[in-house]
Amino acid sequence: MFTTLGITIEMLLMIGLPVAASLVVCRRWRVPAGIPFIAAGFFLAQLILNSFLTKWLLPGALGHGEVMILLSALIYGVFEETARYFSFRVGPLRRRRDMGGALAAGIGHGGMESITMAVPYLLGAVMMTVSPGAYPPAAVAAFRHANPLLFIGTGADRIPAMLCHIIFAVMVVLAYRRGRKWIVAAIAAHAAVDALMFTLTAYAPATVWIGLWTLIALAALALIIRLVRSGTLGGDVDAEPRLARTTLRTRPVVQ
């Protein structure tokens, strides 16, 4: 019973929360509903080559030590932020290089990442419940008696990740508005966060990386709130008249 409850909460966090957040953002900022899907599609496109390198090719050559951790973090940063950058050249995202677009794209990208992790977890749980005989008895017993907080923690782990994806999306929008140095900054920030968390997950006690991941989430949330309130990127429906006048006098740095 408690295992089922834990998995249910886990799936709500990993699948339900991104979907709900996308709906809220698209409605609040009047963002086309296709934007989260476009961002999600670009994430999936880069995931194919990204996964080939980080899961198959490079581990076979380099093993799974510190070098592979750092190289994987760099690959994730380069591939994901490059995909995010080019996603803002497509359809409605090209027209929404603002706060609303960054929020929707960040949630779409981070939400799809969360969903691609959730689906295998869910399928594994269903199969172990429906066909326990296909698995070793010890594995089935461990699953049935697992602490539900383990499942809930896995789901909650995606919240800081999605908040970081929103920050990275803001940096990509700034790359179009203020110069390509911001895409370099987005790649570096993404790689740094991944390298830090991968290293701590592999070598530090759980309390350490959970605590730091929580601090990163709080810092990202505070920065997002500040950016929204300051109107740095525009895109707030309450500021549309002012933004319309500003748009007539400005041009993006990058087309």
N, C-alpha and C positions, 0 to 999 in steps of 0.2 A: 504493500500500500504506500509506504513512505517513498519507496523507490519510484513508483509511478508518479507520485506528487512531485518529486524532485525533477524527474524528466519532463513533466508537463511545464513546470516553471522554467526549466532550461530552454525548452522550445519556444515558449512565449517570449523569452528574452532574446533568443537568437533569430527567430523568424517574425514573431508578432510585433516586437518593438520596432525593428526597422521599417516594416510595412506601415505601422501606425504613425511613426515619425515622418515618413514620406508623405502620407496623406495630410498631416497637419501642416507641414511646411509648404506643400503645394497649394493648400487652401489659404493659408495665412499670407504668403508672399505672392499669391497669384502666379505661381510657376506652372508651366505646362506639365501635365502628368507624365509626358514622355521623357522628361529630363532624368529622373532616377533610373528609368529603364535604359537610357542611352549610357549613363555612367556605369550601370551594372554590366551592360554588354561589353564595354571596353575593358572592364575588369576581367571578365571571362575570357576575352580574346587574348590578353596578355598572360593569363594564368596558364594557358596551354604551353607556351614556350618557357615561361618562368618555371613551371613545375618540372618540365623535362630537364632543365639545367640543375635545379636545386634538389630534386628528388632522385634523379637517375644518373645523369652524366657526371656531374662534379663529385658527388659522394663516392662514386666508384673510383675516381682518380685521387681524391684528397682525403677520403675518410669522413669522419664526423667530429673532428676536433675543433679547436679554436679558429683555425684558418677557415674552415668551412662555415662556421657560424658567422664570421665577419663577412665572408664573401657572399653568403646567402642574403644577409641584411642589405648589402650594397646592391645585389641583383634585384631584390624586392623594391628598393627605393628607386632604382633606375627604371625598371619596367613599369611599375605601377604609376609613378608620377609622369612618365612619358605618355602612357596611355591616357591618364587624366588630362594632360595638356592637350592632346589631340582630340579628346572628346569635346572640348570647348570650341572646336571648329565645326561641329556638326549640328545642323538643324536648330532647334530652339536653344540649345546651349550656347551657340554662337551669339544669340541675341540676349542671353541672360548672364553676361559676365559681371554679375553683381552679387550682393549678399544672398539674395534668394536663390540664385542659380548655384552658388557655392554650397549653400546648405543642402539643397536638393541633390546635387551631384555627390557631395560628400557622403550623404546618407545612402544614396544609391550604390556607390562604390563599396563603402564599408558594410552596408546591409547585405549585398550579394556575397561578399567575403564571409560574413557570418552565416548566411544560408548554406553556402557550399560546405561549411564545416558542420552545420547542424544536420543536414540530410544524412550523411553517413552515420552519425551518432544515432539518429532516430531509426534508421533502417536496422542497425545492429541491435538496438534495444528491442525492436519489434520481432526480429528473427529469433533472438534469444528467449523472448517470451512465448512466441508461437511454436518454435521448434527447439526446445531446450536439449533434446536428445542429440542434436547435431553438434553440440559443443561439449567440451570436457566438463564433468560434474563440478570440478573445483571452480571453473570459470563461471558456471551458472550460479553456484552458491555465492561466489563473491559479488556477482551482479545483483542478486536478490537481496543481499544483506549490506549492500554498499550504503555509506552515509549519504543521505539525500543532499547534504550540503555540497558534496563533490559535484553533483550534477548542476546545482544552482550556481556554484562558483564558476563552472565552465561557461554557463550562459552569461553571467555577470561580467566575465572577462572580455566580452565583446563590446561592452559599453564604452570603456576607455578607448578601444580601438576605433569605434565609429566616431567618437569625438575628435580623435587625432585625424581621421580622414577628412573631417570638416575643416580643420585647420589647414591641412595640406591643400584642400580644394581652394581655400581662400588665397593661399600663396600662389597657386596656379593662376587664379584670376588676376592677382597682382602682376604676374609675369606678362599678361596681356596688356595691362594698364601702365605698368611702370618699368618694364624691361625684363629681359630673359634671365637676369641674375636671380629672379625670384623662383624660377623653375629649378635652378641649381640649388637654391636654398631649400626648396621643397624636397628634392632628392636627398640632400644631406640630412635634413631633419628626419625624414622617413627612415633612412638607413641607420641613423644614430639611435632612434627609438627602438628599432628592431634589434640592432646589435646589443643594446643594453638589456632589453627584456629577454632575448634569447640566451645571453650569457648568464643572467641571474636565474632564469628558469633551469638552466643546466647545472649550475654550480652553487647557487645560494639556497638557503632554507626558504620554504614556501612563504613564511611570514615576511621575509625581506622583499621578494618580488611582488607579492600581493600589496604590501604597504606602499611600495614605490609606484606600482601601477595605479593605485588609488590616488596618489598625489598627482600623477600625470593627468588622470581623468579630471580631478578638481581644477588643476591649472588650465587644462584645455577648455573646460566648461566656463570658467571665469573669463578666459580670453574671448570665447565666442560671444558671451553675453556683452562684454565690453565693445566688441566690434559691431554687434547689432545695434546697441544703444548709440554708439558714436556715429553711425551712418557712414563708416569708412568706405564701404563699397557701394553704398546706395542699395536699391532693390527693395526698400521697404515701401509698402503700398501707401503708407501715410505720408511719405515724402515724394510721391510721384510728380506733383507739379514742379517742385524745386529741382528734382532730378532731370525732368524734361528740359528745363531751361539750361541746366549745366551741360547736358549732353550735346546741345547745339554748339557749345563753345569748346568741346574737348574731343580728342580722337584717341583711340587705343594706341599704345605703343606698337603692338603687334597685331597684324590682321590674321 
